[in-house]
Amino acid sequence: MKYDTIIIGAGMAGLTCALKLSAAGKKVLVLEKQPVPGGFATGFKRKGFFFESALHCVDALGKGQKVRDFLVETGVAGGLEFIELRDLARIIYPQHDFVAEASRESLLDYFKHSFPQEKNNIDRIFAEFDAFYKHFDRFDDSRLPEWLKLCLTLFLYPRIIKMSCLTCEQVIVKHTHDKKLQAMVSSIWGFMGLPPQRLSAFYFLIIFRAYHYYPNVYVRGGFSRMFEAMANKIRENGSEVMFNTVAKEIVTDGRRCFKAVVTDKAGRIEARSAVSGADCFSTLTGLLDDEAVKEDYRKKMSAFEKSVSAFQVYLGLKVPAKALGMGRFMCFINSSYDHSASFEASLRGDYLNGIISAVDHAQLDPELVPFGKGELLIFTLDNYANWKSLSEQEYKDKKAQVARILIKRVEKYLPGLTDNIEVMETATPMTMARYGSSSEGAIYGLAQTVPQASINRLSQKTKIKGLFLAGAWTRPGGGVHGCFVSGSDAAGLVSKYLK
């Protein structure tokens, strides 16, 4: 059968792209090597406990927001129940402990109460942020052609250019020299995988508003239900989704035009176009059959910086985590106000001093666990280099050791945690690389540095006509919302190409 488009990968980007194209009447085939959709963001069960493999909560899924609107328009939302969160997280520092509610004003009030001498500076920080959001929204809502919007950005939306050239720290330090305030304003940096000193201000500000200004959402039953509903709707639209199927090669016709995808089970499948949601390295320097193009990409991409990876502990508990003191569904634990030091600790494998978070999804949806029990996900940033050279026994021993360290750190706030563990699973950067099909286990795609953010990020167009990219490695970046935008934009490019 001849397809309009083959999509490699059933993560959020691939599913969004396939859903949008299939809803428009295109014949789409989605290839996914795992047995379930969702990519990094899927979930799994162990002895009656359901765990989110990576996701904490999702922005833009609230009523009237873009991802929710898309799911409503495509007929996916009807079978899902969205749980709106009243706050983001409890955030702990050595001398501060507060709850970040989903409200700009409450966050502003807390900062002013904690740093009364900085009130005017805090107002200036938020005024700077809000001025950027005004320009960003005008750019986003403009109906001008994309090329024209980009040409006019310097004149119509100059703050987009400004924030694309600065780091998060450079924006904040202009208004305050208080190190603790600087750290607390940028507490959300862990969701982007770079400390404020290196993180693009453009991307930081987008994520800051998404998590601090509006309520985030959890899907009852787990985010896997959302991904399954998207895959089912794609099939209802007359297209196909193949699981347990690996893309082995992207075939071109010798004139740098896409021709087909070769799979391990279905052989060669031809189509008019393709979108790869796999990581850019495996796609552009691995799957392509054109050696000259692959070499061009190898040279270009040798300078790319991958994002950090992660280590996670999944705990099934004998009692609800709330009974141990988990008062909020999520908690960020900072051992220092120096985010660069925390990040460097993670890179070198110092698990006592890296930033960690604890998430209790069962507090949002008790049906995820057996009656009367609980669960906890403990997350910390990590480095693939800390794991790649270990022997099988060394790897096993280190997993157990790191898990113990992280559990002990969380137990300081949840007394009795160790004694109430019934089920435990761990995931390392090697796990991220294997199951997420991500180069070196990079959980956010390319690192969101200034040279790799905003307009500088990897384009969704490739040197092969009819072949496009989608996902965390491309514009705008990682996370469910970022991958949704990437997948939607890729669908637009494919539609234009097919015409």
WOKA-V116802 format. One record per backbone hydrogen bond with DSSP energy under -1.0 kcal/mol. CO is the residue of the C=O (numbers start at 1). NH is the residue of the N-H. If there is no record, write none. Layout:
co=CO nh=NH
co=CO nh=NH
This chain:
co=3 nh=272
co=5 nh=29
co=6 nh=275
co=7 nh=31
co=8 nh=277
co=10 nh=38
co=11 nh=15
co=12 nh=16
co=13 nh=17
co=14 nh=18
co=15 nh=19
co=16 nh=20
co=17 nh=21
co=18 nh=22
co=19 nh=23
co=21 nh=26
co=22 nh=25
co=27 nh=4
co=27 nh=5
co=28 nh=240
co=29 nh=7
co=30 nh=242
co=31 nh=9
co=32 nh=245
co=34 nh=244
co=38 nh=41
co=39 nh=42
co=42 nh=53
co=44 nh=51
co=46 nh=49
co=49 nh=46
co=51 nh=44
co=58 nh=217
co=60 nh=67
co=60 nh=68
co=62 nh=65
co=65 nh=69
co=66 nh=70
co=67 nh=71
co=68 nh=72
co=69 nh=73
co=70 nh=74
co=71 nh=76
co=71 nh=77
co=72 nh=75
co=77 nh=80
co=81 nh=220
co=83 nh=218
co=86 nh=102
co=89 nh=100
co=90 nh=332
co=91 nh=98
co=92 nh=334
co=96 nh=93
co=98 nh=91
co=99 nh=101
co=100 nh=88
co=100 nh=89
co=101 nh=103
co=103 nh=107
co=104 nh=108
co=105 nh=109
co=106 nh=110
co=107 nh=111
co=108 nh=112
co=109 nh=113
co=110 nh=114
co=111 nh=115
co=115 nh=118
co=116 nh=119
co=118 nh=122
co=119 nh=123
co=120 nh=124
co=121 nh=125
co=122 nh=126
co=123 nh=127
co=124 nh=128
co=125 nh=129
co=126 nh=130
co=127 nh=131
co=128 nh=132
co=129 nh=133
co=130 nh=134
co=131 nh=135
co=132 nh=136
co=133 nh=137
co=134 nh=138
co=135 nh=139
co=136 nh=140
co=137 nh=141
co=145 nh=149
co=146 nh=150
co=147 nh=151
co=148 nh=152
co=152 nh=156
co=153 nh=157
co=157 nh=160
co=158 nh=162
co=159 nh=163
co=160 nh=164
co=162 nh=165
co=163 nh=202
co=166 nh=201
co=167 nh=171
co=168 nh=172
co=169 nh=173
co=172 nh=175
co=172 nh=176
co=178 nh=182
co=179 nh=183
co=180 nh=184
co=181 nh=185
co=182 nh=186
co=184 nh=187
co=186 nh=189
co=188 nh=191
co=189 nh=192
co=189 nh=193
co=195 nh=198
co=195 nh=199
co=196 nh=169
co=199 nh=168
co=200 nh=204
co=201 nh=205
co=202 nh=206
co=203 nh=207
co=204 nh=208
co=205 nh=209
co=206 nh=210
co=207 nh=211
co=208 nh=212
co=209 nh=213
co=216 nh=85
co=217 nh=58
co=218 nh=83
co=219 nh=222
co=222 nh=225
co=223 nh=227
co=224 nh=228
co=225 nh=229
co=226 nh=230
co=227 nh=231
co=228 nh=232
co=229 nh=233
co=230 nh=234
co=231 nh=235
co=232 nh=236
co=233 nh=237
co=234 nh=239
co=235 nh=238
co=240 nh=30
co=242 nh=32
co=246 nh=264
co=249 nh=262
co=250 nh=289
co=251 nh=259
co=251 nh=260
co=256 nh=465
co=257 nh=253
co=259 nh=271
co=260 nh=251
co=261 nh=269
co=262 nh=248
co=262 nh=249
co=267 nh=263
co=269 nh=261
co=270 nh=3
co=273 nh=6
co=274 nh=468
co=275 nh=8
co=276 nh=470
co=279 nh=283
co=280 nh=284
co=281 nh=285
co=282 nh=287
co=283 nh=288
co=287 nh=250
co=290 nh=294
co=291 nh=295
co=292 nh=296
co=293 nh=297
co=294 nh=298
co=295 nh=299
co=296 nh=300
co=297 nh=301
co=301 nh=304
co=305 nh=447
co=308 nh=443
co=309 nh=382
co=311 nh=380
co=312 nh=427
co=313 nh=378
co=314 nh=425
co=315 nh=376
co=316 nh=422
co=316 nh=423
co=317 nh=374
co=320 nh=323
co=321 nh=324
co=321 nh=326
co=322 nh=325
co=325 nh=327
co=329 nh=360
co=330 nh=90
co=331 nh=358
co=332 nh=92
co=333 nh=356
co=337 nh=339
co=338 nh=342
co=339 nh=343
co=340 nh=344
co=341 nh=345
co=342 nh=346
co=343 nh=347
co=344 nh=348
co=345 nh=350
co=349 nh=351
co=350 nh=353
co=356 nh=333
co=357 nh=379
co=358 nh=331
co=359 nh=377
co=360 nh=363
co=361 nh=364
co=361 nh=365
co=365 nh=368
co=366 nh=369
co=368 nh=50
co=370 nh=373
co=374 nh=317
co=376 nh=315
co=377 nh=359
co=378 nh=313
co=379 nh=357
co=380 nh=311
co=382 nh=309
co=383 nh=386
co=384 nh=387
co=384 nh=388
co=387 nh=390
co=391 nh=395
co=392 nh=396
co=393 nh=397
co=394 nh=398
co=395 nh=399
co=396 nh=400
co=397 nh=401
co=398 nh=402
co=399 nh=403
co=400 nh=404
co=401 nh=405
co=402 nh=406
co=403 nh=407
co=404 nh=408
co=405 nh=409
co=406 nh=410
co=407 nh=411
co=410 nh=413
co=410 nh=414
co=414 nh=417
co=417 nh=420
co=418 nh=421
co=420 nh=318
co=423 nh=316
co=425 nh=314
co=427 nh=312
co=428 nh=432
co=429 nh=433
co=430 nh=434
co=431 nh=435
co=432 nh=436
co=438 nh=441
co=439 nh=442
co=445 nh=307
co=447 nh=449
co=448 nh=200
co=449 nh=452
co=450 nh=453
co=453 nh=456
co=454 nh=457
co=458 nh=475
co=460 nh=469
co=464 nh=467
co=465 nh=258
co=466 nh=274
co=468 nh=276
co=471 nh=474
co=479 nh=483
co=480 nh=484
co=481 nh=485
co=482 nh=486
co=483 nh=487
co=484 nh=488
co=485 nh=489
co=486 nh=490
co=487 nh=491
co=488 nh=492
co=489 nh=493
co=490 nh=494
co=491 nh=495
co=492 nh=496
co=493 nh=497
co=494 nh=498
co=495 nh=499
